[in-house]
Amino acid sequence: MAILSNLYVILILRILHIGGGIMWVGSATLYLLLIIPAARTAQSAGQKFLQTLGPKFGAMMGMVTTVTVLSGALLYARFAAGGISFIWNTDMGLAFTVGGIAAFGSYALGVGYFGKTQGRIEKLGAEMES
């Protein structure tokens, strides 16, 4: 855990975590609020577009979310290394814990539900084409 006290490592982890979080939330918001409604309006052309975009978007989101969660977990481990009591003795510890639980829950939902659903959609699309 000595590497987690290196200032350069912490800086890189923070950049990865904050940048990844921005991409994660921004991409999901763009997809849900702009791309999906536009594809629905475009009907069959929109479906073809989403069939092309879906796998690429899913792969990108998987990479971004994994980097964000892993860098956040390492940053959290840096604080937890000083003793787990920081979680309930400090507001910062409580905020990091709640944020970490929410991130892991969101990550698990994305991997467990949305990833499998995307796989089923791709399989169904391939069956419909043939």
C-alpha positions as CSV (number, residue, x, y, z in Angstrom):
1,M,0.0,0.0,0.0
2,A,3.0,2.3,0.0
3,I,2.5,3.1,-3.6
4,L,-0.9,4.7,-2.7
5,S,1.1,7.4,-0.7
6,N,3.0,8.5,-3.9
7,L,1.6,11.9,-4.9
8,Y,2.0,11.1,-8.6
9,V,0.0,7.9,-8.3
10,I,-2.7,9.7,-6.3
11,L,-2.9,12.4,-9.0
12,I,-3.2,9.8,-11.8
13,L,-5.9,7.9,-9.9
14,R,-7.8,11.1,-9.3
15,I,-7.6,12.1,-12.9
16,L,-8.8,8.6,-14.0
17,H,-11.6,8.6,-11.4
18,I,-12.9,12.1,-12.0
19,G,-12.5,11.9,-15.8
20,G,-14.1,8.5,-15.9
21,G,-17.0,9.7,-13.8
22,I,-17.6,12.6,-16.1
23,M,-17.5,10.3,-19.1
24,W,-19.7,7.7,-17.4
25,V,-22.5,10.1,-16.3
26,G,-22.2,12.3,-19.5
27,S,-22.3,9.4,-21.9
28,A,-25.3,7.8,-20.1
29,T,-27.2,11.0,-20.0
30,L,-26.5,11.7,-23.7
31,Y,-27.6,8.2,-24.6
32,L,-30.8,8.2,-22.5
33,L,-31.9,11.7,-23.1
34,L,-30.8,12.4,-26.7
35,I,-29.8,9.3,-28.7
36,I,-32.6,6.9,-27.6
37,P,-35.5,9.4,-28.3
38,A,-33.9,10.4,-31.6
39,A,-33.6,6.8,-32.6
40,R,-37.3,6.1,-31.7
41,T,-38.3,9.0,-33.8
42,A,-36.3,7.7,-36.8
43,Q,-38.1,4.3,-36.4
44,S,-36.4,1.6,-38.6
45,A,-33.4,3.8,-39.4
46,G,-33.0,4.5,-35.7
47,Q,-33.1,0.8,-34.9
48,K,-30.3,0.1,-37.4
49,F,-28.3,3.0,-35.9
50,L,-28.7,1.6,-32.4
51,Q,-27.8,-1.9,-33.6
52,T,-24.5,-0.4,-34.9
53,L,-24.0,1.9,-31.9
54,G,-25.1,-0.5,-29.1
55,P,-22.1,-2.9,-29.0
56,K,-19.6,-0.1,-29.4
57,F,-21.3,2.0,-26.8
58,G,-21.5,-0.9,-24.4
59,A,-17.8,-1.7,-24.8
60,M,-16.8,1.9,-24.3
61,M,-19.0,2.2,-21.2
62,G,-17.7,-1.1,-19.8
63,M,-14.1,0.2,-20.1
64,V,-14.9,3.7,-18.7
65,T,-16.9,2.3,-15.7
66,T,-14.3,-0.3,-14.9
67,V,-11.5,2.3,-14.8
68,T,-13.7,4.7,-12.8
69,V,-14.6,2.0,-10.2
70,L,-11.1,0.6,-9.9
71,S,-9.5,4.0,-9.5
72,G,-12.1,5.0,-6.9
73,A,-11.6,1.7,-5.0
74,L,-7.8,2.4,-4.9
75,L,-8.4,5.9,-3.7
76,Y,-10.8,4.6,-1.1
77,A,-8.3,2.0,0.0
78,R,-5.8,4.8,0.6
79,F,-8.0,6.3,3.2
80,A,-9.1,2.9,4.7
81,A,-5.5,1.9,5.2
82,G,-5.3,4.4,8.0
83,G,-8.0,2.5,9.8
84,I,-11.6,1.8,9.0
85,S,-12.9,4.1,11.7
86,F,-12.6,7.0,9.3
87,I,-15.9,5.8,7.7
88,W,-18.1,6.7,10.7
89,N,-15.9,9.3,12.4
90,T,-15.7,11.8,9.4
91,D,-18.2,13.3,7.0
92,M,-15.7,12.7,4.2
93,G,-15.5,9.0,5.1
94,L,-19.2,8.6,5.1
95,A,-19.6,10.5,1.8
96,F,-16.9,8.3,0.2
97,T,-18.5,5.1,1.5
98,V,-22.0,6.1,0.3
99,G,-20.5,7.1,-3.1
100,G,-18.6,3.8,-3.3
101,I,-21.6,1.7,-2.5
102,A,-23.7,3.6,-5.1
103,A,-20.9,3.2,-7.7
104,F,-20.5,-0.5,-7.1
105,G,-24.3,-0.9,-7.2
106,S,-24.5,0.9,-10.5
107,Y,-21.5,-1.0,-11.9
108,A,-23.1,-4.3,-10.9
109,L,-26.4,-3.3,-12.5
110,G,-24.6,-2.3,-15.7
111,V,-22.5,-5.5,-15.9
112,G,-25.2,-7.9,-14.6
113,Y,-28.3,-6.5,-16.3
114,F,-27.5,-4.1,-19.1
115,G,-24.6,-6.1,-20.4
116,K,-26.6,-9.3,-20.6
117,T,-29.6,-7.5,-22.1
118,Q,-27.3,-6.0,-24.8
119,G,-26.0,-9.5,-25.6
120,R,-29.6,-10.8,-26.0
121,I,-30.5,-7.9,-28.2
122,E,-27.5,-8.6,-30.4
123,K,-28.4,-12.2,-30.6
124,L,-32.0,-11.4,-31.5
125,G,-30.9,-8.9,-34.1
126,A,-28.7,-11.5,-35.8
127,E,-31.5,-14.0,-35.8
128,M,-33.9,-11.5,-37.4
129,E,-31.4,-10.7,-40.1
130,S,-31.0,-14.3,-41.1
